């Protein structure tokens, strides 16, 4: 008996994540296979976290705070700990990475049995926007892969204190109505949708390009009076001009995904009291900057490109202005003009 599959039942060619990476690198070299295998493990972590999130309201001890604080001095939510442990567990016996560094851990987590052969370091924010978990809003994971370089003699990860252009790959996983994985290995930006029936991330869009200008500005205007005057002037500008719309969810990955797809700018500036801002350079801003530059956009701290910043410590922070080139340039112009006027008044 011949089974005929209707043409409309196969909407995509079902390119999986691992296959796509090998196609991007046009190679089956050991390095290409390593990157493919690492990304497959990251995808597995994403599937496990997505499953936990989908059942969070039905399970005990999933929602809420642990009562502890992390190295950043922030209250830790139970999903933060779960997601961090998931990344560690999926890489423990992989033979792929020698260490993992997360904003939830003071020092890198070493996997000694992997170190002789694992030539890579995984940097990640296990759950970004975890305050949204309890109210069933978008959250995400952010990751970056770096080549292991030199000797990490002090066990503090000081060899990771290099600029973001040293990243081999970066991406994020967005947990929402569907689970989306977006990644780049320096050959454009590509998105994948998790098909629950297959248990696979399937190619959704290749070579994503962020528009040169977009209507969205995304920032927490509750901090308006804590910002430098230049950022307040920019905010007043978009308030007075037509064509802008404010969108802010409190989850960096969700807001970033909107900007990537629709154009515009996301801002998380520093404040007068904390000019370094809130976001972590190695775990959040540098990976997202890598993605956005690959998509034709721009990421800045207001003065220099995020990918050119060299952190002075593992948990260094940086302001973030990221998105469409024209919109980021506009924000920078307010900062430059404010500095010029300040220097002239002296």
N, C-alpha and C positions, 0 to 999 in steps of 0.2 A: 504494500500500500504506500503510495507516495503522499508525503505530507507537504502541503504548500503553505509557506509562511507569507501572509499578506505583506506587501511592500511597506505599507504604512506602519507596521508593527515594529520595524527597526528604524527608529528616528535618527540614530547616530551610528557611526562605525565602531562604537564601543572601544575606542582607544583608551587603554588603561594608563595610569600614571607612570608605572615602571617602563612600559613600552615607549611612552612619549619621551621620557628622559633620554633613553638610548637613541631614539630618532633625532632628538635635538642635538646630541653630541656626535651623531653619525659615527658611532664607535662602539665596539664591544670590548674596549681596553679595560684593564683592571680598575682604572680610575673611574671610568664611565659606569662600570658595574657597581662600584662602591657607592657612587652618588645615587644610582637607581635604588640600591638596597637601603640606603639611609632614608631616602624619601619614602620608600615603602613602609619602613618602620614608623616614620612620622605619621603617615596616613593611618597606620594601625592604631597609634595613640589617639588620633583624631576620632576614629570609629569608637573606641572604648569610651572616650570622654562624651561623645555625642549620645551614646547609649545611656550613659549615666545621667546626663542632663535630661533626656527624654522621660526618665522615670523618677526624677528628683523629688517631685511632690508626693510620690507614692512610697518612698523608702525612708526609713528612719536614719537620722544622723547624716543627712546629705546637705540640708539647707542650714543657713545660719553661720555664726562665728564659732571658732574653736575656743576663744578666750585668750589666745596667744597673739603676739606681735611678731612680724618678720624682721629681717635685717634692716628694712626701710623704716621700721617703727610704725608700721601700719597693722591694723587688726587683720588677722588671718581668717578667711572663710574656709569652711570644710571642703568646698570644691577646689580651692587653691591647693590644699594638701593632697587631695585625691589625684588631681590632674598632674601635679608634680611627680607623685609616685608612679603614675602611669608611664610618663616619659622615661623614668629611670628603669622601670621593669621591662619595657619593650626593648631597651638597648643593652640590658645587663649581659645577656649571653649572645649578643649579636656579632661580636668580634669586629665591629665597625668603628666605634668611637672609643677613645681613651678616657674621655671625661665629658661631663655635662655641666653646664653653668646656667643657673636659673636665678631670677630675681627673688625667688623664695628661699634661696640657700646662701648663707654668708660666704662660703667658699665653694669652688667647683667640686663636683662629685666624681671621684675617680673610679674607674673599673680596671683594676690592675691586670686582670687576666686578658683584657683587650689591648692593653698598651703596647705590647710587642708588635701587634699587627694593625691595631686601629689607629689610623693616621689622621683622625678628624676629631674636632670638638663641636658639640651641639650646644648652641646658645638659645635659650627660649624663655618666653613668658607663658607659663602653663595655662593660666586663665586670665585674660585681660577683661576688665569690666565685671569682676566677680560680684560686685554689689548688685548687678542686674539679675543674677541667678534667682534670687528669692522672689522676684516679681516677673519671672518668665519673659525677660527681654534678651536681646542678642548679647552674646559674649563670644570671645574668640581666643585662639592660641597664636602666638607669633614665634617664628623660629629663624635661625640662621645657622649655616654650616661654615666652619673655617678649617683650613688645613692645619694640622699640628705642626708647629714650627719651633725649632730649637728645643732646649731642655727647660722644663718647668721645675726648676730646682727647689723653689720654696713652697710649692704646693698651693700658692695663692692665685695662680693664673695670671701672673704679671705679664707673661708673653702675649696675652690677649689684648693688652693695652696698645692697640694699633688702630689706624683709621678703618672705617667701614668698607673701604675699597678692597680690603683683604678678604671679604666674604666671598665664598665660592657659590653660595646659593642662599636664598631667603624666601620667606613666604608667610602665609597665615592660613588658619582654618577658621571659618566663620560658622558658628552654630546658630541656626535659626530655623525658619520653616523648612529649609533644606540645609544640608551641611555642604559647604563649599570650601575647597582647598585651592589657593592661588599661590603660584610659585614662579621663581625665575632662577635659572642657573647661568645667567648672563647672555641668554639667547631669547630675549623677549619675555613677556609675562603671559601666563596661561592659567585658565581656571578649570576646575573639575568639580563635578557634582557627585555626591555619594548616592549611589543607587542601592537602597536598602535590600532590594530583592536579590541583587547580585553580590552585595557586600564589597563592591568595588567603587573607586572613584573613577568616573568616566569623563573624558574630555568634553568640556562645554564650550569653551571659546579659546582660540589661539591668538597670540600676538595682540593682546589688548593694548589699545592706545588711549591714553587719557586726553580729552579735548584740551586745546591750548587755553581755553577760557570756559568757565562754567558758572552757573547761577548760584551755586550753593556756597555759603560760608558756614563753617561748623566750629563753634567754640562755646565755652561755658561763660556766658555773659554775666553770670552771678559773680564772677571775679573782676568785673569791669573796673571798680574803683581801686583794685589792688594792682592793676597793670600800670606799666609805664605809659606816659602820655602819648607816645607814638602809636601804641596799639589802640588806645582809646580813640585817637584821631581816625585811625582806619575804620574802627567800628562805627563812628559817627558818619563817616563817608558812605558806607554801605547802607546805613539807615536812611540817608538822604537821597540816594540814587535808585532809580527803578531797575528792575532786572535781577535783584538779589533776593535770595530766600534763606532763612536760617534753619538749619537742621542739626540737632545735637542730641545724641542718645546716652552719652556717658560711657559708651563702650568704644574704645579706640578702633578696634577692628571693624565694627559695623559702620562707623562714620567714615573710616578710610575706604571701605569697599564702595560706599556710595560715591565718594569723590573720584575714585579710580574709574568707575563706570560712567559717571555723569559729568565729571569735571567740577572745578571749584577749588576751594581751599579749606584745609583743616588747620586750626591754630590752637596750640597749647603753649602760650608764652609763659615766661617767668613772671614773677611778681616783683614789686619793689623790694620786698623783704627777702624773697627767694628767687633771685634772677636766674638761677640755674634751672628753674622749672621743676616739674614733677616726674616727667617721663624718663625712663632709663635709656641711656644711649645704646648700650650693647644689646639689650634684650628687646627694645621697642623701636626707637627712632631710627637706628642704623639699618635694621632689616627692612623697615617700611620705606626708607629712603632708597635702598637698593632696588626695591620693586618699582617705585615710582619713576626713578631715573630710567629704568629699562622700558617703562611704558611711555617715555617721552615727557615726563613731568619733572618737577623740581622739589627738593627738600632742603630747608635752610633753618638755621637757628635765629635768623634775622639778619645775620651778618655774613656768615660763611656757610658753604654747603655742609650738610650733616655728615656726608661720607668723608669729609676732609678733617673732621674733628678727631683728635687723639685723646681718649679718656685718660684721666690721671688715677683712676681707681676702677675696680671691677663694676661697682654699682653707681658709676657716675651718671648724672642726669644732664639733660639738655632741653632747652626750649625747642618747639617744633612748629614750623610753618611748612606745610606740604600740600602738593596738589598740582593743579594746572600751572604751567610756566608763567602765563600772564598774571594770574592771580597772586602767585607767590612773589613775583617781581613787584606788584603793586604794594603788597604789605611791606616788602623791603624798602621801597621808595619812601614810605612814611617814616621808617626807622632811620634811614640815611638822612632825610630832611630834618628830622628832629635833632639828630646828632650835630648836623651842620649848624643849625640855629643855636644850639646850646654852646658850641665852641665859639661862635661869633659874639655871643653875649658876655663871654668872659673878658 
